[in-house]
Amino acid sequence: MAGSLTRRLAAVLVGCLACALLAACGGGERVRDLFFSLRPEVSVPPSVRPIPGTLRVTPISARGFLAGSRIVYRTAEEPLQVQRYGQLLWEEVPARALADDLTAALRAAGVFEHVITAGDPARADFLLTGELERFEHRPTDVPPHVLGQLSLTLVRGKGRQVLVAKTYTAEEPVAVGPEDRTTPEAIVAAFNRLAGRLIEQVVADAQAMGGRLQ
């Protein structure tokens, strides 16, 4: 019975999303692509004292479909099958956008004396590297949600000593309306909250370990 309910819910949610995409089109017109910006909702407190030195945030990597611009999803019935929405795309590849927003949050919180990016020629005392391992919509889970997993490594600039290696995971529910309908906008809003939670976790950990890096 539970399997039957999941299958019905899967059909409803995916079907409703397809209807939302087709709503603005008629007849045989091609469904237009919809591009969305990843703009995380981030709230970080200021650091008590910046960590002495310069941190370089390198580009966050991603593999497979996550390295592309189409929004990725996975269903409960096919958990090993990664799929992409045909007309829902990110304005910028998520891993790149996440790196930019993480850099901005670290600067805003004053975690390090200086935070630079890969294109800056200045010498860095610390390097932050990582990979976005999951960033997907789960439309048939109960409740529907988005899931993210980000692995980061902090190394010392001189000697490349690994200081911290950690994986961050978070989920955010996707809003559904009457008749269990969802919209592309609701999915993107959940992704923005998700990205914000991941960034907040990273900043909080960096602030907590500040004394050990001095």
TIRO-2110 file (N, C-alpha, C; in Angstrom, 1 decimal):
// TIRO-2110
0.8, -1.2, 0.0, N, 1, A
0.0, 0.0, 0.0, CA, 1, A
0.9, 1.3, 0.0, C, 1, A
2.0, 1.2, 0.8, N, 2, A
2.8, 2.4, 0.9, CA, 2, A
3.5, 2.6, -0.5, C, 2, A
3.8, 1.5, -1.2, N, 3, A
4.4, 1.6, -2.5, CA, 3, A
3.5, 2.2, -3.5, C, 3, A
2.2, 1.8, -3.4, N, 4, A
1.2, 2.4, -4.3, CA, 4, A
1.0, 3.9, -4.1, C, 4, A
1.0, 4.3, -2.8, N, 5, A
0.8, 5.7, -2.5, CA, 5, A
2.0, 6.5, -3.0, C, 5, A
3.2, 6.0, -2.9, N, 6, A
4.4, 6.7, -3.4, CA, 6, A
4.3, 6.8, -4.9, C, 6, A
3.8, 5.8, -5.6, N, 7, A
3.7, 5.9, -7.1, CA, 7, A
2.7, 6.9, -7.5, C, 7, A
1.6, 7.0, -6.7, N, 8, A
0.6, 8.0, -7.1, CA, 8, A
1.1, 9.4, -6.8, C, 8, A
1.8, 9.5, -5.7, N, 9, A
2.3, 10.8, -5.4, CA, 9, A
3.3, 11.3, -6.4, C, 9, A
4.2, 10.3, -6.8, N, 10, A
5.2, 10.6, -7.8, CA, 10, A
4.5, 11.1, -9.1, C, 10, A
3.5, 10.4, -9.5, N, 11, A
2.8, 10.8, -10.8, CA, 11, A
2.2, 12.2, -10.6, C, 11, A
1.6, 12.5, -9.5, N, 12, A
0.9, 13.8, -9.3, CA, 12, A
1.9, 14.9, -9.3, C, 12, A
3.0, 14.8, -8.5, N, 13, A
4.0, 15.8, -8.4, CA, 13, A
4.7, 16.1, -9.7, C, 13, A
5.2, 15.1, -10.4, N, 14, A
5.9, 15.3, -11.6, CA, 14, A
5.0, 15.8, -12.7, C, 14, A
3.7, 15.2, -12.7, N, 15, A
2.7, 15.7, -13.6, CA, 15, A
2.4, 17.2, -13.4, C, 15, A
2.2, 17.6, -12.2, N, 16, A
1.9, 19.0, -11.9, CA, 16, A
3.0, 19.9, -12.3, C, 16, A
4.2, 19.5, -12.1, N, 17, A
5.4, 20.3, -12.5, CA, 17, A
5.4, 20.4, -14.1, C, 17, A
5.1, 19.3, -14.7, N, 18, A
5.0, 19.4, -16.2, CA, 18, A
3.9, 20.4, -16.6, C, 18, A
2.8, 20.3, -15.9, N, 19, A
1.7, 21.3, -16.3, CA, 19, A
2.1, 22.7, -16.0, C, 19, A
2.8, 22.9, -15.0, N, 20, A
3.3, 24.3, -14.7, CA, 20, A
4.2, 24.8, -15.8, C, 20, A
5.0, 23.9, -16.4, N, 21, A
5.9, 24.3, -17.5, CA, 21, A
5.1, 24.5, -18.8, C, 21, A
4.0, 23.8, -18.9, N, 22, A
3.3, 23.9, -20.2, CA, 22, A
2.2, 25.0, -20.1, C, 22, A
1.9, 25.5, -18.9, N, 23, A
0.8, 26.4, -18.8, CA, 23, A
0.9, 27.6, -19.7, C, 23, A
2.1, 28.1, -19.9, N, 24, A
2.2, 29.3, -20.7, CA, 24, A
2.2, 29.0, -22.2, C, 24, A
2.1, 27.8, -22.6, N, 25, A
2.3, 27.4, -24.0, CA, 25, A
1.0, 26.8, -24.5, C, 25, A
0.8, 27.0, -25.8, N, 26, A
-0.4, 26.4, -26.4, CA, 26, A
-0.1, 25.6, -27.6, C, 26, A
-1.0, 24.7, -27.9, N, 27, A
-0.9, 23.9, -29.1, CA, 27, A
0.5, 23.2, -29.2, C, 27, A
1.1, 23.3, -30.3, N, 28, A
2.4, 22.7, -30.5, CA, 28, A
3.6, 23.6, -30.3, C, 28, A
3.4, 24.7, -29.6, N, 29, A
4.5, 25.6, -29.3, CA, 29, A
5.5, 24.9, -28.4, C, 29, A
6.8, 25.3, -28.7, N, 30, A
7.9, 24.7, -27.9, CA, 30, A
7.9, 25.4, -26.5, C, 30, A
8.0, 24.5, -25.5, N, 31, A
8.1, 25.1, -24.1, CA, 31, A
9.4, 25.8, -23.9, C, 31, A
9.3, 27.1, -23.5, N, 32, A
10.5, 27.9, -23.4, CA, 32, A
11.3, 27.5, -22.1, C, 32, A
12.6, 27.6, -22.2, N, 33, A
13.5, 27.4, -21.1, CA, 33, A
13.3, 28.4, -20.0, C, 33, A
13.4, 28.0, -18.7, N, 34, A
13.2, 28.9, -17.6, CA, 34, A
14.6, 28.9, -16.9, C, 34, A
15.2, 30.1, -16.8, N, 35, A
16.5, 30.2, -16.1, CA, 35, A
16.3, 30.9, -14.7, C, 35, A
16.9, 30.3, -13.7, N, 36, A
16.8, 30.8, -12.3, CA, 36, A
18.2, 31.1, -11.7, C, 36, A
18.2, 32.1, -10.9, N, 37, A
19.4, 32.5, -10.2, CA, 37, A
19.5, 31.8, -8.8, C, 37, A
20.7, 31.3, -8.4, N, 38, A
20.9, 30.8, -7.1, CA, 38, A
21.3, 31.9, -6.2, C, 38, A
20.4, 32.4, -5.4, N, 39, A
20.7, 33.5, -4.5, CA, 39, A
20.4, 33.1, -3.0, C, 39, A
21.3, 32.5, -2.3, N, 40, A
21.1, 31.9, -1.0, CA, 40, A
20.6, 32.9, 0.0, C, 40, A
19.7, 32.5, 0.9, N, 41, A
19.3, 33.3, 2.0, CA, 41, A
20.3, 33.0, 3.2, C, 41, A
21.3, 33.9, 3.4, N, 42, A
22.4, 33.7, 4.4, CA, 42, A
22.3, 34.7, 5.5, C, 42, A
22.4, 34.2, 6.7, N, 43, A
22.5, 35.0, 7.9, CA, 43, A
23.6, 34.6, 8.8, C, 43, A
24.7, 35.3, 8.8, N, 44, A
25.9, 34.9, 9.6, CA, 44, A
26.2, 36.1, 10.6, C, 44, A
26.6, 35.7, 11.8, N, 45, A
27.0, 36.7, 12.8, CA, 45, A
28.4, 37.2, 12.5, C, 45, A
28.8, 38.4, 12.9, N, 46, A
30.2, 38.8, 12.7, CA, 46, A
31.1, 38.0, 13.6, C, 46, A
32.3, 37.8, 13.2, N, 47, A
33.3, 37.1, 14.0, CA, 47, A
33.9, 38.0, 15.1, C, 47, A
34.2, 37.4, 16.2, N, 48, A
34.8, 38.1, 17.3, CA, 48, A
36.1, 38.7, 16.9, C, 48, A
36.9, 37.9, 16.3, N, 49, A
38.2, 38.4, 15.8, CA, 49, A
38.6, 37.6, 14.6, C, 49, A
39.0, 38.3, 13.5, N, 50, A
39.4, 37.6, 12.3, CA, 50, A
40.6, 36.7, 12.5, C, 50, A
40.6, 35.6, 11.7, N, 51, A
41.8, 34.7, 11.7, CA, 51, A
42.9, 35.4, 11.0, C, 51, A
44.1, 35.6, 11.6, N, 52, A
45.2, 36.3, 10.8, CA, 52, A
45.5, 35.5, 9.6, C, 52, A
45.7, 36.3, 8.5, N, 53, A
46.1, 35.7, 7.2, CA, 53, A
45.1, 35.8, 6.1, C, 53, A
45.4, 35.2, 5.0, N, 54, A
44.5, 35.3, 3.8, CA, 54, A
44.0, 33.9, 3.4, C, 54, A
42.7, 33.9, 3.2, N, 55, A
42.1, 32.6, 2.7, CA, 55, A
41.8, 32.7, 1.2, C, 55, A
42.2, 31.7, 0.4, N, 56, A
41.8, 31.7, -1.0, CA, 56, A
40.7, 30.6, -1.1, C, 56, A
39.5, 31.1, -1.6, N, 57, A
38.4, 30.1, -1.9, CA, 57, A
38.6, 29.7, -3.4, C, 57, A
38.9, 28.5, -3.6, N, 58, A
39.1, 28.0, -5.0, CA, 58, A
37.8, 27.6, -5.6, C, 58, A
37.6, 27.5, -6.9, N, 59, A
36.4, 27.0, -7.5, CA, 59, A
35.9, 25.7, -6.9, C, 59, A
34.6, 25.6, -6.6, N, 60, A
34.1, 24.3, -6.1, CA, 60, A
33.8, 23.4, -7.3, C, 60, A
34.2, 22.2, -7.3, N, 61, A
34.1, 21.3, -8.4, CA, 61, A
32.7, 20.6, -8.3, C, 61, A
32.3, 20.0, -9.4, N, 62, A
31.1, 19.1, -9.5, CA, 62, A
31.3, 18.2, -10.7, C, 62, A
30.6, 17.0, -10.6, N, 63, A
30.8, 16.0, -11.6, CA, 63, A
29.4, 15.6, -12.2, C, 63, A
29.4, 15.0, -13.4, N, 64, A
28.2, 14.6, -14.0, CA, 64, A
27.2, 15.7, -14.3, C, 64, A
25.9, 15.4, -14.0, N, 65, A
24.9, 16.4, -14.3, CA, 65, A
25.0, 17.6, -13.4, C, 65, A
25.6, 17.5, -12.2, N, 66, A
25.8, 18.6, -11.3, CA, 66, A
26.7, 19.7, -11.9, C, 66, A
27.6, 19.3, -12.9, N, 67, A
28.5, 20.2, -13.5, CA, 67, A
27.8, 21.0, -14.6, C, 67, A
26.5, 20.7, -14.9, N, 68, A
25.8, 21.4, -15.9, CA, 68, A
24.8, 22.4, -15.3, C, 68, A
24.0, 23.0, -16.2, N, 69, A
23.1, 24.0, -15.7, CA, 69, A
21.6, 23.6, -15.5, C, 69, A
21.3, 22.4, -15.9, N, 70, A
19.9, 21.9, -15.7, CA, 70, A
19.7, 21.4, -14.3, C, 70, A
18.5, 21.7, -13.7, N, 71, A
18.2, 21.4, -12.4, CA, 71, A
18.0, 19.8, -12.3, C, 71, A
18.6, 19.2, -11.3, N, 72, A
18.7, 17.8, -11.2, CA, 72, A
17.6, 17.3, -10.2, C, 72, A
17.1, 16.1, -10.5, N, 73, A
16.1, 15.5, -9.6, CA, 73, A
16.3, 14.0, -9.6, C, 73, A
15.8, 13.4, -8.5, N, 74, A
15.8, 12.0, -8.3, CA, 74, A
14.5, 11.5, -7.7, C, 74, A
14.0, 10.4, -8.1, N, 75, A
12.7, 9.9, -7.6, CA, 75, A
12.9, 8.8, -6.6, C, 75, A
11.9, 8.6, -5.7, N, 76, A
12.0, 7.5, -4.7, CA, 76, A
12.0, 6.1, -5.4, C, 76, A
11.3, 6.1, -6.5, N, 77, A
11.2, 4.8, -7.3, CA, 77, A
12.5, 4.4, -8.0, C, 77, A
13.2, 5.4, -8.4, N, 78, A
14.5, 5.2, -9.1, CA, 78, A
15.6, 5.9, -8.4, C, 78, A
16.0, 5.5, -7.2, N, 79, A
17.0, 6.3, -6.4, CA, 79, A
18.4, 6.3, -7.0, C, 79, A
18.7, 5.4, -7.8, N, 80, A
20.0, 5.4, -8.5, CA, 80, A
20.0, 6.1, -9.8, C, 80, A
18.9, 6.6, -10.2, N, 81, A
18.8, 7.2, -11.5, CA, 81, A
18.7, 8.7, -11.3, C, 81, A
19.8, 9.5, -11.8, N, 82, A
19.8, 10.9, -11.7, CA, 82, A
19.2, 11.5, -13.0, C, 82, A
18.2, 12.4, -12.8, N, 83, A
17.5, 12.9, -14.0, CA, 83, A
17.6, 14.4, -14.0, C, 83, A
17.3, 15.0, -15.1, N, 84, A
17.3, 16.5, -15.3, CA, 84, A
16.0, 17.0, -15.8, C, 84, A
15.5, 18.2, -15.3, N, 85, A
14.4, 18.8, -15.9, CA, 85, A
14.7, 19.4, -17.2, C, 85, A
13.8, 19.2, -18.2, N, 86, A
14.1, 19.6, -19.6, CA, 86, A
14.2, 21.1, -19.7, C, 86, A
13.3, 21.9, -19.0, N, 87, A
13.3, 23.3, -19.2, CA, 87, A
13.6, 24.2, -18.0, C, 87, A
14.1, 23.5, -16.9, N, 88, A
14.4, 24.3, -15.7, CA, 88, A
16.0, 24.3, -15.6, C, 88, A
16.5, 25.5, -15.7, N, 89, A
18.0, 25.7, -15.7, CA, 89, A
18.4, 26.7, -14.8, C, 89, A
19.7, 26.6, -14.3, N, 90, A
20.3, 27.6, -13.5, CA, 90, A
21.0, 28.6, -14.4, C, 90, A
20.9, 29.9, -14.0, N, 91, A
21.6, 30.9, -14.7, CA, 91, A
23.1, 30.7, -14.7, C, 91, A
23.6, 30.2, -13.6, N, 92, A
25.0, 29.9, -13.5, CA, 92, A
25.1, 28.5, -12.8, C, 92, A
26.2, 27.8, -13.2, N, 93, A
26.3, 26.4, -12.7, CA, 93, A
26.3, 26.5, -11.1, C, 93, A
25.6, 25.7, -10.4, N, 94, A
25.4, 25.8, -9.0, CA, 94, A
26.7, 25.8, -8.2, C, 94, A
27.7, 24.9, -8.6, N, 95, A
29.0, 24.9, -7.8, CA, 95, A
29.7, 26.2, -7.9, C, 95, A
29.7, 26.9, -9.1, N, 96, A
30.3, 28.2, -9.2, CA, 96, A
29.6, 29.2, -8.4, C, 96, A
28.3, 29.2, -8.5, N, 97, A
27.5, 30.2, -7.7, CA, 97, A
27.7, 30.0, -6.2, C, 97, A
27.7, 28.8, -5.8, N, 98, A
27.9, 28.5, -4.4, CA, 98, A
29.2, 29.0, -3.9, C, 98, A
30.3, 28.8, -4.7, N, 99, A
31.6, 29.3, -4.3, CA, 99, A
31.6, 30.8, -4.1, C, 99, A
31.0, 31.5, -5.1, N, 100, A
30.9, 33.0, -5.0, CA, 100, A
30.1, 33.4, -3.7, C, 100, A
29.0, 32.7, -3.4, N, 101, A
28.2, 33.1, -2.3, CA, 101, A
28.9, 32.8, -1.0, C, 101, A
29.7, 31.7, -1.0, N, 102, A
30.5, 31.3, 0.2, CA, 102, A
31.6, 32.3, 0.5, C, 102, A
32.2, 32.8, -0.6, N, 103, A
33.2, 33.8, -0.5, CA, 103, A
32.7, 35.1, 0.1, C, 103, A
31.5, 35.5, -0.4, N, 104, A
30.8, 36.7, 0.1, CA, 104, A
30.5, 36.6, 1.6, C, 104, A
30.0, 35.4, 2.0, N, 105, A
29.6, 35.2, 3.4, CA, 105, A
30.8, 35.2, 4.3, C, 105, A
31.9, 34.6, 3.9, N, 106, A
33.1, 34.6, 4.7, CA, 106, A
33.7, 36.1, 4.9, C, 106, A
33.6, 36.8, 3.8, N, 107, A
34.0, 38.2, 3.9, CA, 107, A
33.1, 39.0, 4.8, C, 107, A
31.8, 38.8, 4.6, N, 108, A
30.8, 39.6, 5.4, CA, 108, A
30.9, 39.3, 6.9, C, 108, A
31.2, 38.1, 7.3, N, 109, A
31.4, 37.7, 8.7, CA, 109, A
32.7, 38.0, 9.2, C, 109, A
33.7, 38.4, 8.4, N, 110, A
35.0, 38.8, 8.9, CA, 110, A
35.7, 37.6, 9.5, C, 110, A
35.6, 36.4, 8.9, N, 111, A
36.2, 35.2, 9.5, CA, 111, A
37.7, 35.2, 9.4, C, 111, A
38.2, 35.6, 8.2, N, 112, A
39.7, 35.8, 8.0, CA, 112, A
40.0, 37.3, 7.7, C, 112, A
41.2, 37.6, 7.9, N, 113, A
41.6, 39.0, 7.6, CA, 113, A
41.3, 39.4, 6.2, C, 113, A
41.6, 38.5, 5.3, N, 114, A
41.4, 38.7, 3.9, CA, 114, A
40.8, 37.4, 3.2, C, 114, A
39.9, 37.5, 2.3, N, 115, A
39.4, 36.4, 1.6, CA, 115, A
39.5, 36.7, 0.1, C, 115, A
40.2, 35.9, -0.7, N, 116, A
40.4, 36.1, -2.1, CA, 116, A
39.9, 34.9, -2.9, C, 116, A
39.9, 35.1, -4.2, N, 117, A
39.5, 34.0, -5.1, CA, 117, A
40.6, 33.5, -6.0, C, 117, A
40.3, 32.6, -6.8, N, 118, A
41.4, 32.0, -7.6, CA, 118, A
42.1, 33.0, -8.6, C, 118, A
41.4, 34.0, -9.0, N, 119, A
42.0, 34.9, -9.9, CA, 119, A
42.8, 36.0, -9.3, C, 119, A
42.9, 36.0, -8.0, N, 120, A
43.7, 37.0, -7.3, CA, 120, A
45.1, 36.5, -7.2, C, 120, A
46.1, 37.4, -7.6, N, 121, A
47.5, 36.9, -7.5, CA, 121, A
48.2, 36.9, -6.2, C, 121, A
47.5, 37.5, -5.1, N, 122, A
48.1, 37.5, -3.8, CA, 122, A
48.4, 36.1, -3.3, C, 122, A
49.4, 36.1, -2.4, N, 123, A
49.7, 34.8, -1.8, CA, 123, A
48.7, 34.5, -0.7, C, 123, A
48.3, 33.2, -0.6, N, 124, A
47.3, 32.8, 0.4, CA, 124, A
47.9, 32.0, 1.5, C, 124, A
47.5, 32.2, 2.8, N, 125, A
48.0, 31.4, 3.9, CA, 125, A
47.2, 30.2, 4.0, C, 125, A
45.9, 30.2, 3.5, N, 126, A
45.0, 29.0, 3.6, CA, 126, A
44.3, 28.9, 2.3, C, 126, A
44.0, 27.6, 1.9, N, 127, A
43.2, 27.3, 0.7, CA, 127, A
42.0, 26.5, 1.1, C, 127, A
40.9, 26.9, 0.5, N, 128, A
39.6, 26.2, 0.7, CA, 128, A
39.2, 25.6, -0.6, C, 128, A
39.2, 24.3, -0.7, N, 129, A
38.8, 23.6, -1.9, CA, 129, A
37.6, 22.7, -1.6, C, 129, A
36.9, 22.2, -2.6, N, 130, A
35.7, 21.4, -2.3, CA, 130, A
35.0, 20.9, -3.5, C, 130, A
34.0, 20.1, -3.3, N, 131, A
33.2, 19.5, -4.3, CA, 131, A
31.7, 19.5, -3.9, C, 131, A
30.8, 19.9, -4.8, N, 132, A
29.4, 19.8, -4.6, CA, 132, A
29.0, 18.4, -5.1, C, 132, A
28.6, 17.6, -4.1, N, 133, A
28.4, 16.2, -4.4, CA, 133, A
26.9, 15.9, -4.7, C, 133, A
26.0, 16.7, -4.1, N, 134, A
24.6, 16.5, -4.4, CA, 134, A
23.9, 17.8, -4.3, C, 134, A
23.0, 18.1, -5.2, N, 135, A
22.2, 19.3, -5.2, CA, 135, A
21.0, 19.0, -6.1, C, 135, A
20.0, 18.4, -5.5, N, 136, A
18.9, 17.8, -6.3, CA, 136, A
17.6, 17.9, -5.6, C, 136, A
16.6, 17.9, -6.5, N, 137, A
15.2, 17.9, -6.1, CA, 137, A
14.7, 16.5, -5.9, C, 137, A
14.0, 16.3, -4.8, N, 138, A
13.4, 14.9, -4.5, CA, 138, A
11.9, 15.1, -4.5, C, 138, A
11.3, 15.1, -5.7, N, 139, A
9.8, 15.4, -5.9, CA, 139, A
8.9, 14.4, -5.3, C, 139, A
9.3, 13.1, -5.2, N, 140, A
8.4, 12.0, -4.8, CA, 140, A
8.6, 11.6, -3.4, C, 140, A
9.6, 12.2, -2.7, N, 141, A
9.8, 11.8, -1.3, CA, 141, A
8.6, 12.5, -0.5, C, 141, A
8.4, 12.0, 0.7, N, 142, A
7.3, 12.5, 1.5, CA, 142, A
7.9, 13.1, 2.8, C, 142, A
7.9, 14.4, 3.0, N, 143, A
7.4, 15.4, 2.0, CA, 143, A
8.5, 15.7, 0.9, C, 143, A
8.1, 16.3, -0.2, N, 144, A
9.0, 16.7, -1.3, CA, 144, A
10.0, 17.7, -0.7, C, 144, A
11.3, 17.5, -1.1, N, 145, A
12.3, 18.4, -0.6, CA, 145, A
13.5, 18.5, -1.6, C, 145, A
14.4, 19.4, -1.3, N, 146, A
15.7, 19.4, -2.0, CA, 146, A
16.8, 19.0, -1.1, C, 146, A
17.8, 18.4, -1.6, N, 147, A
18.9, 17.9, -0.8, CA, 147, A
20.3, 18.4, -1.4, C, 147, A
21.2, 18.8, -0.4, N, 148, A
22.5, 19.2, -0.9, CA, 148, A
23.6, 18.6, 0.0, C, 148, A
24.7, 18.3, -0.7, N, 149, A
25.9, 17.7, 0.0, CA, 149, A
27.1, 18.4, -0.5, C, 149, A
27.9, 19.0, 0.4, N, 150, A
29.1, 19.8, 0.0, CA, 150, A
30.3, 19.3, 0.8, C, 150, A
31.3, 18.9, 0.2, N, 151, A
32.5, 18.4, 0.9, CA, 151, A
33.6, 19.5, 0.7, C, 151, A
34.2, 19.9, 1.8, N, 152, A
35.2, 21.0, 1.8, CA, 152, A
36.5, 20.5, 2.5, C, 152, A
37.6, 21.0, 2.0, N, 153, A
38.9, 20.8, 2.7, CA, 153, A
39.7, 22.1, 2.8, C, 153, A
40.1, 22.3, 4.0, N, 154, A
40.9, 23.5, 4.3, CA, 154, A
42.4, 23.1, 4.5, C, 154, A
43.3, 23.7, 3.7, N, 155, A
44.7, 23.3, 3.8, CA, 155, A
45.5, 24.6, 4.0, C, 155, A
46.7, 24.4, 4.6, N, 156, A
47.6, 25.5, 4.8, CA, 156, A
48.3, 25.8, 3.5, C, 156, A
48.5, 27.0, 3.2, N, 157, A
49.1, 27.4, 2.0, CA, 157, A
50.5, 26.9, 1.8, C, 157, A
51.3, 27.0, 2.9, N, 158, A
52.6, 26.6, 2.8, CA, 158, A
52.7, 25.1, 3.3, C, 158, A
53.1, 24.2, 2.4, N, 159, A
53.3, 22.8, 2.8, CA, 159, A
52.0, 22.0, 2.5, C, 159, A
50.9, 22.7, 2.2, N, 160, A
49.6, 22.0, 1.9, CA, 160, A
49.2, 21.0, 3.0, C, 160, A
49.4, 21.3, 4.2, N, 161, A
48.9, 20.5, 5.3, CA, 161, A
47.4, 20.6, 5.4, C, 161, A
46.7, 19.4, 5.5, N, 162, A
45.3, 19.4, 5.6, CA, 162, A
44.9, 19.8, 7.1, C, 162, A
44.1, 20.8, 7.2, N, 163, A
43.7, 21.2, 8.5, CA, 163, A
42.3, 20.7, 8.9, C, 163, A
41.4, 20.7, 7.9, N, 164, A
40.0, 20.2, 8.2, CA, 164, A
39.5, 19.7, 6.9, C, 164, A
38.8, 18.5, 7.0, N, 165, A
38.1, 18.0, 5.8, CA, 165, A
36.7, 17.5, 6.3, C, 165, A
35.7, 18.1, 5.8, N, 166, A
34.3, 17.8, 6.3, CA, 166, A
33.3, 17.9, 5.2, C, 166, A
32.3, 17.1, 5.4, N, 167, A
31.1, 17.1, 4.5, CA, 167, A
29.9, 17.7, 5.1, C, 167, A
29.3, 18.6, 4.4, N, 168, A
28.1, 19.2, 5.0, CA, 168, A
26.8, 18.8, 4.2, C, 168, A
25.8, 18.4, 4.9, N, 169, A
24.5, 18.0, 4.3, CA, 169, A
23.4, 18.7, 4.8, C, 169, A
22.4, 19.1, 4.0, N, 170, A
21.2, 19.8, 4.5, CA, 170, A
20.0, 19.4, 3.5, C, 170, A
18.8, 19.6, 4.1, N, 171, A
17.6, 19.4, 3.3, CA, 171, A
16.7, 20.6, 3.5, C, 171, A
15.8, 20.9, 2.6, N, 172, A
14.8, 21.9, 2.7, CA, 172, A
13.5, 21.5, 2.0, C, 172, A
12.4, 21.6, 2.7, N, 173, A
11.1, 21.2, 2.1, CA, 173, A
10.7, 22.1, 0.9, C, 173, A
10.0, 21.5, 0.0, N, 174, A
9.5, 22.3, -1.2, CA, 174, A
8.0, 22.6, -0.9, C, 174, A
7.6, 23.8, -1.0, N, 175, A
6.2, 24.1, -0.8, CA, 175, A
5.3, 23.5, -1.8, C, 175, A
4.2, 23.0, -1.4, N, 176, A
3.2, 22.5, -2.3, CA, 176, A
1.8, 23.1, -1.9, C, 176, A
1.1, 23.4, -3.0, N, 177, A
-0.2, 24.0, -2.7, CA, 177, A
-1.4, 23.1, -2.8, C, 177, A
-2.6, 23.6, -3.2, N, 178, A
-3.7, 22.7, -3.3, CA, 178, A
-3.5, 21.6, -4.3, C, 178, A
-4.0, 20.4, -4.0, N, 179, A
-3.9, 19.2, -4.8, CA, 179, A
-2.5, 18.8, -5.0, C, 179, A
-1.7, 19.1, -4.0, N, 180, A
-0.2, 18.7, -4.0, CA, 180, A
0.5, 19.3, -5.2, C, 180, A
0.1, 20.5, -5.6, N, 181, A
0.8, 21.1, -6.8, CA, 181, A
2.1, 21.8, -6.3, C, 181, A
3.1, 21.8, -7.1, N, 182, A
4.3, 22.6, -6.8, CA, 182, A
4.6, 23.4, -8.1, C, 182, A
5.6, 24.3, -8.0, N, 183, A
5.9, 25.1, -9.1, CA, 183, A
7.4, 25.2, -9.2, C, 183, A
8.0, 25.6, -10.4, N, 184, A
9.4, 25.8, -10.5, CA, 184, A
9.9, 26.8, -9.5, C, 184, A
9.1, 27.9, -9.2, N, 185, A
9.5, 28.9, -8.3, CA, 185, A
9.7, 28.4, -6.9, C, 185, A
8.8, 27.5, -6.5, N, 186, A
8.8, 26.9, -5.2, CA, 186, A
10.1, 26.0, -5.0, C, 186, A
10.4, 25.3, -6.1, N, 187, A
11.6, 24.4, -6.1, CA, 187, A
12.9, 25.3, -5.9, C, 187, A
13.0, 26.4, -6.7, N, 188, A
14.1, 27.3, -6.6, CA, 188, A
14.2, 27.9, -5.3, C, 188, A
13.1, 28.4, -4.7, N, 189, A
13.1, 29.0, -3.4, CA, 189, A
13.7, 28.0, -2.3, C, 189, A
13.3, 26.7, -2.5, N, 190, A
13.9, 25.7, -1.5, CA, 190, A
15.4, 25.5, -1.7, C, 190, A
15.8, 25.6, -3.0, N, 191, A
17.3, 25.4, -3.3, CA, 191, A
18.0, 26.6, -2.7, C, 191, A
17.5, 27.8, -2.7, N, 192, A
18.1, 29.0, -2.2, CA, 192, A
18.2, 28.9, -0.7, C, 192, A
17.2, 28.4, 0.0, N, 193, A
17.3, 28.2, 1.4, CA, 193, A
18.3, 27.1, 1.8, C, 193, A
18.3, 26.1, 0.9, N, 194, A
19.3, 25.0, 1.1, CA, 194, A
20.7, 25.5, 1.0, C, 194, A
21.0, 26.2, 0.0, N, 195, A
22.4, 26.8, -0.2, CA, 195, A
22.7, 27.7, 1.0, C, 195, A
21.8, 28.5, 1.5, N, 196, A
22.0, 29.3, 2.6, CA, 196, A
22.4, 28.5, 3.8, C, 196, A
21.7, 27.4, 4.1, N, 197, A
22.0, 26.6, 5.3, CA, 197, A
23.4, 26.0, 5.2, C, 197, A
23.8, 25.5, 4.0, N, 198, A
25.1, 24.9, 3.8, CA, 198, A
26.2, 26.0, 4.1, C, 198, A
26.0, 27.2, 3.5, N, 199, A
27.0, 28.2, 3.7, CA, 199, A
27.1, 28.6, 5.2, C, 199, A
25.9, 28.7, 5.9, N, 200, A
25.9, 29.1, 7.3, CA, 200, A
26.7, 28.1, 8.1, C, 200, A
26.5, 26.8, 7.8, N, 201, A
27.3, 25.7, 8.5, CA, 201, A
28.8, 25.9, 8.3, C, 201, A
29.2, 26.2, 7.1, N, 202, A
30.6, 26.3, 6.9, CA, 202, A
31.2, 27.5, 7.6, C, 202, A
30.5, 28.7, 7.6, N, 203, A
31.0, 29.9, 8.3, CA, 203, A
31.0, 29.6, 9.8, C, 203, A
30.0, 29.0, 10.3, N, 204, A
30.0, 28.7, 11.8, CA, 204, A
31.2, 27.9, 12.2, C, 204, A
31.5, 26.8, 11.4, N, 205, A
32.6, 26.0, 11.7, CA, 205, A
33.9, 26.8, 11.6, C, 205, A
34.1, 27.6, 10.6, N, 206, A
35.3, 28.4, 10.4, CA, 206, A
35.5, 29.3, 11.6, C, 206, A
34.4, 29.9, 12.1, N, 207, A
34.5, 30.8, 13.2, CA, 207, A
34.9, 30.1, 14.5, C, 207, A
34.3, 28.9, 14.6, N, 208, A
34.6, 28.1, 15.8, CA, 208, A
36.0, 27.6, 15.9, C, 208, A
36.7, 27.4, 14.8, N, 209, A
38.0, 26.8, 14.8, CA, 209, A
39.1, 28.0, 14.7, C, 209, A
38.6, 29.2, 14.7, N, 210, A
39.5, 30.3, 14.4, CA, 210, A
40.8, 30.3, 15.4, C, 210, A
40.6, 30.1, 16.6, N, 211, A
41.7, 30.1, 17.6, CA, 211, A
42.7, 29.0, 17.3, C, 211, A
42.3, 27.9, 16.7, N, 212, A
43.3, 26.8, 16.4, CA, 212, A
44.1, 27.1, 15.2, C, 212, A
43.7, 28.0, 14.4, N, 213, A
44.5, 28.3, 13.2, CA, 213, A
45.5, 29.4, 13.4, C, 213, A
45.5, 30.1, 14.5, N, 214, A
46.4, 31.3, 14.7, CA, 214, A
47.7, 30.8, 15.2, C, 214, A
END
